[in-house]
Amino acid sequence: MPARTSLTLRQQRLGTELRKLRERAGLTSTQAAALLGGPQSRISNIEAGRYAVSADRVRTMTHNYACSDEPYAEALASMTGTRARGWWDEYQELLAPGLLDLAELEHQATALRVAVVIHIPGLLQTTAHARAVMAESVPPLRPYEIEHRVSYRIKRQAVLYEGIPTHYTAIVHEAALRMGYGGPLVAREQLGTLLEESERDNVTILVIPFGEASFPASGQSITYASGPVPQLDTVVLDTDHGCEFLDAEAQLGRYRSVLDRMEARALSATKSRELIHHIAQGT
């Protein structure tokens, strides 16, 4: 089977999880290959995500690695095969691979939890607000690049209302509500959209108001995407150099704690809506 020339986040994650299971079982790649009936290079290539692997083979490998967590093993088996094409594939020649991985991750997540300080969460932005934010990119984006990114961002929002809507919790600092990207009219529309979205059964918006004495984050935007099982959760950090994906157990635990502490300092959903409404009236 020919090696893949480019890897998706899902393919890399499957290989990483299989490697973790092998190491926990105390097996070398040579020993694992012997159990599977093949050369050591096959295990190395599977763990690197370079070779495709069938669901049955993944089940065999998890059995060989004494994995007794059936839901976890089945979740890994479901990550095999050829990835179904998604709307994000039309952007392959237009956007960085990390952005395509982000869209696919959001599409597959069972729940999303986001924390932002300066920006409105991407899945809640209006077209005009998104365009105004993109216009401030460094280095500057060309007009057509801005439009590609805006359309991509708006299409990502479908996870909130199509099919079985994904449960979405957004922890937003009051600073983001007052930034005023695009001017008063755009800002007012954006705040109105936040109020509308907060009425969805699957959307919760919590605002951390000015005046909180402590703040358990660096100001970096955080997305916590829940997988089909906790072991397959993923944290996404929005950095100046693109999306950074984290999946180590310690990292996941750390960011769960950060989000828990941020949520504890936020207003209730009702009081958050009241504050958003108050700010909207003043724009």
C-alpha positions in Angstrom: 0.0 0.0 0.0 1.5 3.4 -1.0 2.4 5.8 1.7 0.3 8.9 2.1 1.9 12.1 0.9 0.0 14.4 3.4 -1.6 13.5 6.7 -4.8 14.8 8.3 -5.0 15.4 12.1 -7.3 12.4 12.3 -4.7 10.1 10.7 -1.9 11.4 12.9 -4.1 11.0 16.0 -4.9 7.4 15.3 -1.3 6.5 15.0 -0.4 8.4 18.2 -3.1 6.5 20.1 -1.9 3.2 18.8 1.6 4.0 19.8 0.5 5.0 23.3 -1.4 1.6 23.7 1.7 -0.3 22.5 4.0 1.5 24.9 1.6 1.0 27.8 1.6 -2.7 27.0 5.4 -2.8 27.3 5.9 -3.9 23.7 8.5 -2.8 21.2 7.5 -2.1 17.7 9.3 -5.3 16.6 7.3 -7.3 19.1 4.1 -5.7 18.0 4.9 -6.4 14.4 5.5 -10.1 15.2 2.0 -10.3 16.9 0.5 -8.6 13.8 2.4 -10.9 11.4 4.5 -8.3 9.5 7.7 -6.4 9.5 8.6 -3.8 12.1 8.3 -1.0 9.5 4.6 -1.7 9.2 4.0 -0.7 12.9 6.2 2.4 12.5 4.4 3.5 9.4 0.9 2.9 11.0 1.9 4.8 14.1 3.3 7.7 12.0 0.0 7.8 10.1 1.8 7.1 6.8 -0.1 3.9 5.9 -3.8 3.3 6.0 -5.1 0.6 8.3 -8.4 -1.2 8.4 -10.8 -1.2 11.3 -10.3 -4.9 11.8 -6.6 -4.5 12.0 -7.0 -1.7 14.6 -9.2 -4.1 16.6 -6.5 -6.7 16.4 -3.8 -4.3 17.5 -5.9 -3.1 20.5 -6.4 -6.7 21.5 -2.7 -7.4 21.2 -2.1 -4.4 23.4 -4.5 -5.7 26.1 -6.8 -2.7 25.7 -9.9 -3.6 27.8 -11.7 -0.3 27.1 -14.1 -1.4 24.4 -15.6 2.0 23.6 -12.1 3.4 23.2 -11.1 0.6 20.9 -14.2 1.0 18.8 -13.6 4.7 18.6 -10.1 4.1 17.2 -11.5 1.6 14.7 -14.0 4.2 13.5 -11.0 6.5 12.7 -9.7 4.2 10.0 -10.3 4.1 6.2 -10.6 6.9 3.7 -11.9 10.1 5.2 -15.3 11.2 3.9 -15.0 14.4 2.0 -16.3 17.4 3.8 -17.1 21.0 2.7 -13.6 22.0 4.0 -11.9 20.0 1.2 -12.8 22.8 -1.3 -10.3 25.0 0.6 -7.3 22.6 0.3 -5.5 24.9 -2.1 -6.6 28.1 -0.4 -6.0 27.7 3.4 -3.4 26.1 5.7 -3.9 22.4 6.5 -4.3 23.3 10.2 -7.5 25.2 9.4 -8.9 22.3 7.5 -8.1 20.0 10.4 -9.9 22.5 12.7 -13.1 22.3 10.6 -13.0 18.5 10.5 -12.4 18.4 14.3 -15.3 20.7 15.0 -17.5 18.6 12.7 -16.7 15.4 14.5 -16.7 16.8 18.1 -19.5 15.6 20.4 -19.2 19.0 22.3 -17.2 22.2 22.0 -16.0 24.5 24.8 -14.3 27.7 23.8 -12.7 30.6 25.8 -11.7 33.9 24.2 -10.5 37.2 25.6 -10.3 39.7 22.7 -12.2 38.2 19.9 -15.8 36.9 19.5 -15.6 33.1 19.1 -15.4 32.3 15.4 -18.5 30.1 15.4 -20.5 33.1 16.7 -19.1 35.8 14.4 -21.2 37.7 11.8 -19.8 38.0 8.3 -19.1 41.7 8.7 -17.4 41.2 12.0 -15.2 38.3 10.6 -14.3 40.4 7.7 -13.2 43.3 9.9 -11.1 41.0 12.1 -9.4 39.5 9.0 -8.6 42.9 7.7 -6.3 43.4 10.8 -4.2 40.3 10.0 -0.4 40.6 10.1 1.0 40.4 7.5 -2.0 41.9 5.7 -4.2 39.5 3.7 -5.2 40.3 0.1 -8.9 41.0 -0.5 -9.5 37.6 -2.0 -7.7 35.9 0.8 -9.9 37.7 3.3 -13.1 36.5 1.5 -11.8 32.9 1.4 -11.2 33.0 5.2 -14.5 34.7 5.9 -16.5 32.1 3.9 -14.6 29.3 5.6 -15.3 30.7 9.0 -19.1 31.1 8.3 -19.4 27.6 6.9 -17.8 26.2 10.1 -20.8 27.5 12.0 -23.1 24.8 10.5 -22.1 22.5 13.4 -24.3 24.6 15.6 -27.5 24.1 13.7 -27.3 21.3 11.1 -28.1 17.7 11.8 -27.7 17.0 15.5 -26.4 20.4 16.7 -23.2 20.3 18.6 -23.4 21.5 22.2 -21.3 24.7 22.3 -20.2 26.6 25.4 -18.4 29.9 24.8 -16.6 31.7 27.7 -16.1 35.3 26.5 -14.4 38.2 28.3 -16.2 41.5 28.4 -13.2 43.0 26.5 -14.2 41.0 23.4 -17.7 42.5 23.6 -16.4 46.0 23.6 -13.7 45.8 20.9 -16.0 47.3 18.3 -14.4 45.7 15.2 -15.9 47.2 12.0 -17.4 50.2 13.7 -20.7 50.8 15.7 -23.1 49.2 13.2 -21.0 46.0 12.8 -20.5 45.9 16.6 -24.2 46.3 17.3 -25.1 43.6 14.7 -22.5 41.2 16.3 -23.8 41.7 19.8 -27.4 41.2 18.5 -26.3 37.9 16.9 -24.7 36.8 20.2 -28.0 37.4 21.9 -29.9 35.4 19.3 -27.4 32.5 19.4 -27.5 32.4 23.2 -31.2 31.4 22.9 -30.3 28.2 21.1 -30.8 25.1 23.3 -27.3 23.9 22.4 -25.5 27.2 22.8 -24.3 28.7 26.2 -22.6 32.0 26.3 -20.9 33.0 29.6 -19.3 36.4 30.0 -16.4 37.2 32.4 -17.0 40.9 33.3 -14.4 43.5 33.9 -13.6 43.7 37.6 -12.6 40.1 38.2 -9.5 40.2 40.3 -7.9 37.1 38.9 -7.9 35.5 35.5 -6.7 31.9 34.9 -5.5 32.2 31.3 -2.9 34.0 29.2 -5.4 35.6 26.8 -4.9 32.8 24.2 -8.0 31.5 22.5 -8.8 27.9 23.6 -11.0 25.4 22.0 -11.7 22.1 23.8 -13.2 19.5 21.5 -14.7 16.5 23.1 -14.3 13.2 21.2 -16.5 10.1 21.2 -14.5 9.0 24.3 -12.5 11.2 26.7 -9.2 9.7 25.5 -9.8 11.3 22.1 -10.5 14.8 23.3 -8.4 17.6 21.7 -7.3 21.1 22.7 -6.8 23.7 20.0 -4.8 26.8 20.7 -5.2 29.8 18.3 -1.6 31.2 17.9 0.0 33.7 15.6 1.6 30.9 13.6 -1.7 28.9 13.2 -3.6 26.2 15.1 -1.8 24.2 17.7 -3.4 20.8 18.5 -2.8 19.2 21.9 -3.9 15.7 23.0 -1.5 14.5 25.7 -3.4 13.5 28.9 -1.6 16.1 31.0 -2.4 18.8 28.5 -6.0 17.9 28.3 -6.3 17.9 32.1 -4.6 21.3 32.4 -6.9 23.0 29.9 -10.0 21.4 31.4 -8.9 23.0 34.7 -8.3 26.4 33.0 -11.8 26.3 31.4 -13.4 25.3 34.7 -11.8 28.2 36.5 -12.7 30.6 33.8 -16.3 29.4 33.8 -16.4 29.8 37.6 -15.5 33.5 37.2 -18.1 34.1 34.5 -21.6 35.4 34.9 -24.5 33.0 34.6 -26.0 32.6 31.1 -28.9 34.9 32.1 -26.7 37.6 33.5 -24.4 37.3 30.6 -27.2 38.0 28.2 -28.2 41.0 30.3 -24.6 42.4 30.0 -24.5 41.8 26.3 -27.8 43.6 25.9 -26.5 46.5 28.0 -23.3 46.8 25.9 -25.3 46.6 22.7 -27.5 49.5 23.8 -24.4 51.7 24.2 -22.9 51.0 20.8 
